[in-house]
Amino acid sequence: MKRIFKSIVFLGGLTPLLAFSQVTINLHKDVEALVVNGEALPISVISKSKFELENGTNQLVVRVSKLVSSGSEFDKFKTDPLVITFDASDTDLTIMPSRDITAERQIKDFKQNPSFTLVSLNGNQIESEQEILPAGPGFLRDYERELVKFNEKRGLSYSKSMADTKAEASSDINEKSNSSVYPVKNAELSNENALILMQADFLRMSAEEQKKFLNWAVQNVRS
């Protein structure tokens, strides 16, 4: 995870980049980032709403995540992840849903045509390319791997290959990091750690994906 912090610096926790060489990203309260420039964000970071990127072309995978009124109750609503690719320099941007989602009836409309708006401080909209990130096989999504395949099919190179990622992670193991996230050695997971990772993946799922997973789990419980 060290590589991501070479291009992204979270405000309040890390030393900021020089003001003239960065793009500040502000996420709307209903928007969460899952992947930034090819690196999946850990659960502890997904809740961050403000961070900084280097000038130039950047790519984020984001989704809407909020409580939506359903009669007298509220349901957690999460949209399919959307890949946003844009080019910007020396600016402050806000990423927000293209329209309000306050009631259950509005969910279907947004799912059919999801989109986000990138707005600068002076109110100008920033052009971007947006497309839904196709899900890979299986119940548990691997957004980072899915994005690699997404970019490969389009001839893009906003993230390194999985092989390069593993090689760099291995070489960075003994380096100190100023961030709260450290490189992790390649090792077999204990049953406890595997359970923690599975729980984290489950929390990333949409309500519909969670239901499908639970149905599958019930059908495959060992007697």
C-alpha positions in Angstrom: 0.0 0.0 0.0 3.1 2.3 0.2 2.9 3.2 -3.5 -0.4 4.9 -3.3 0.9 7.4 -0.8 3.5 8.6 -3.3 0.6 10.1 -5.2 -2.0 10.7 -2.6 -1.7 12.6 0.7 -4.5 12.6 3.2 -5.1 16.0 4.9 -4.6 16.2 8.6 -2.4 13.1 8.8 0.4 13.5 6.3 2.7 16.3 5.2 0.9 18.1 2.3 2.3 18.5 -1.1 3.3 21.9 -2.4 0.1 23.9 -3.2 1.2 24.6 -6.8 1.7 20.9 -7.7 -1.4 19.1 -6.5 -5.1 18.6 -7.1 -7.3 18.6 -4.0 -10.2 16.2 -4.1 -13.3 16.7 -1.9 -15.9 14.0 -1.9 -19.6 14.8 -1.4 -20.9 13.4 1.9 -22.7 10.6 -0.1 -19.7 9.6 -2.1 -16.9 7.2 -1.2 -13.8 6.3 -3.1 -12.8 2.6 -3.5 -9.8 2.8 -5.7 -7.4 5.7 -6.4 -5.0 5.5 -9.3 -5.0 1.7 -9.3 -4.7 1.2 -5.6 -7.7 -0.2 -3.6 -8.2 1.8 -0.4 -8.4 0.0 2.9 -11.6 0.1 4.9 -10.1 2.6 7.4 -9.5 5.1 4.5 -12.7 4.8 2.5 -14.4 7.1 4.9 -12.0 9.9 4.1 -13.7 12.7 2.3 -10.7 14.9 1.3 -7.3 14.0 -0.1 -4.7 15.3 -2.6 -3.4 13.9 -5.9 -0.6 14.9 -8.2 -1.3 17.1 -11.1 -2.2 15.4 -14.4 -4.4 12.5 -15.3 -6.0 10.7 -12.3 -8.5 7.8 -12.0 -10.9 7.0 -9.2 -13.4 4.4 -8.6 -16.3 5.8 -6.6 -19.9 5.0 -5.6 -22.8 6.6 -3.7 -23.3 5.2 -0.2 -26.1 6.6 1.9 -29.2 5.9 3.9 -32.4 6.3 1.8 -35.9 6.6 3.0 -38.0 3.5 2.5 -41.4 4.1 4.0 -41.0 4.6 7.7 -37.5 3.1 7.7 -34.1 3.8 6.1 -32.1 1.4 4.0 -28.4 1.5 3.1 -28.1 2.2 -0.6 -24.8 1.6 -2.5 -24.5 2.1 -6.2 -22.4 0.1 -8.6 -18.8 1.4 -8.6 -18.1 3.9 -11.3 -14.6 4.6 -12.9 -13.9 8.3 -13.2 -10.9 9.4 -15.3 -10.0 13.1 -15.5 -7.2 15.5 -16.1 -6.6 18.5 -13.8 -3.9 20.6 -12.4 -3.5 23.1 -9.5 -7.2 23.1 -8.5 -9.6 22.1 -5.9 -12.4 19.7 -7.0 -15.6 18.3 -5.5 -17.0 15.0 -6.7 -20.8 14.8 -6.2 -23.7 12.7 -7.5 -25.2 14.2 -10.6 -28.6 14.3 -8.9 -30.1 14.0 -5.5 -31.1 10.6 -4.1 -33.4 11.1 -1.1 -36.1 8.5 -1.6 -36.4 4.9 -2.7 -38.1 5.9 -6.0 -35.0 7.8 -7.1 -32.6 4.8 -6.6 -33.8 3.0 -9.8 -33.3 6.1 -11.9 -29.8 6.6 -10.6 -28.9 2.9 -11.1 -30.0 3.1 -14.7 -27.9 6.1 -15.4 -25.3 6.7 -12.7 -23.0 9.7 -13.0 -21.0 12.1 -11.0 -20.2 15.8 -11.4 -16.7 17.2 -10.9 -16.9 20.9 -9.9 -14.0 23.3 -9.2 -14.1 26.0 -6.5 -15.2 28.7 -9.1 -18.2 26.5 -10.1 -16.8 25.2 -13.4 -17.4 21.6 -14.2 -14.4 19.5 -15.0 -14.7 17.1 -18.0 -14.3 13.4 -17.2 -14.8 10.0 -18.6 -17.2 7.8 -16.5 -18.1 4.1 -16.9 -19.4 1.4 -14.6 -16.7 -1.0 -13.4 -17.7 -4.5 -14.5 -17.8 -7.0 -11.7 -15.4 -10.0 -11.8 -16.3 -13.6 -11.1 -17.3 -14.7 -7.6 -19.3 -13.0 -4.8 -16.4 -11.0 -3.3 -15.3 -8.1 -5.5 -11.7 -7.3 -6.0 -12.0 -3.7 -7.3 -8.2 -3.3 -7.9 -8.0 -6.4 -10.1 -11.2 -5.5 -11.9 -9.8 -2.0 -12.6 -6.6 -3.6 -14.1 -8.7 -5.6 -16.5 -10.9 -2.6 -17.2 -7.9 -0.5 -18.2 -6.3 -3.3 -20.2 -9.3 -3.7 -22.4 -9.2 0.0 -23.2 -5.5 0.3 -23.6 -5.1 2.6 -20.6 -2.2 2.7 -18.2 -3.4 4.4 -15.1 -2.3 1.6 -12.9 0.6 -0.9 -12.8 0.3 -4.5 -13.6 -0.4 -6.9 -10.7 3.1 -8.3 -11.2 4.7 -4.9 -10.9 2.6 -4.2 -7.8 3.8 -7.3 -6.1 7.4 -6.7 -7.0 7.4 -3.2 -5.6 5.6 -4.2 -2.5 8.2 -6.8 -1.8 11.1 -4.2 -2.2 9.3 -1.8 0.1 8.8 -4.1 3.0 11.8 -2.8 5.0 11.2 0.9 4.2 9.7 3.2 6.8 6.4 5.0 5.9 5.1 8.2 7.3 1.5 7.1 6.7 -0.7 5.0 8.9 -0.6 2.2 6.3 2.4 0.0 6.0 3.6 -2.6 3.4 2.5 -6.1 4.3 4.7 -9.1 3.8 3.5 -11.8 1.5 2.5 -14.5 4.0 -0.2 -17.1 4.5 -3.2 -15.7 6.3 -4.3 -17.1 9.6 -7.9 -18.2 9.9 -8.6 -15.2 12.1 -7.1 -12.7 9.6 -8.9 -14.4 6.7 -12.1 -13.9 8.6 -11.4 -10.3 9.1 -10.7 -9.7 5.4 -13.9 -11.6 4.5 -15.9 -9.4 6.9 -14.3 -6.3 5.3 -15.2 -7.5 1.8 -18.8 -8.2 3.0 -19.1 -4.6 4.3 -18.0 -3.3 0.9 -20.9 -5.1 -0.8 -24.2 -3.5 -1.8 -27.3 -4.7 0.0 -28.2 -6.8 -3.0 -24.8 -8.4 -3.1 -24.9 -9.1 0.6 -28.3 -10.9 0.2 -26.9 -13.0 -2.7 -23.8 -13.9 -0.7 -25.8 -14.9 2.4 -28.1 -17.1 0.2 -25.0 -18.8 -1.2 -23.5 -19.2 2.2 -26.6 -20.8 3.7 -26.8 -23.3 0.8 -23.1 -24.2 1.2 -22.9 -24.5 5.0 -21.0 -27.6 6.0 -23.0 -30.0 8.1 
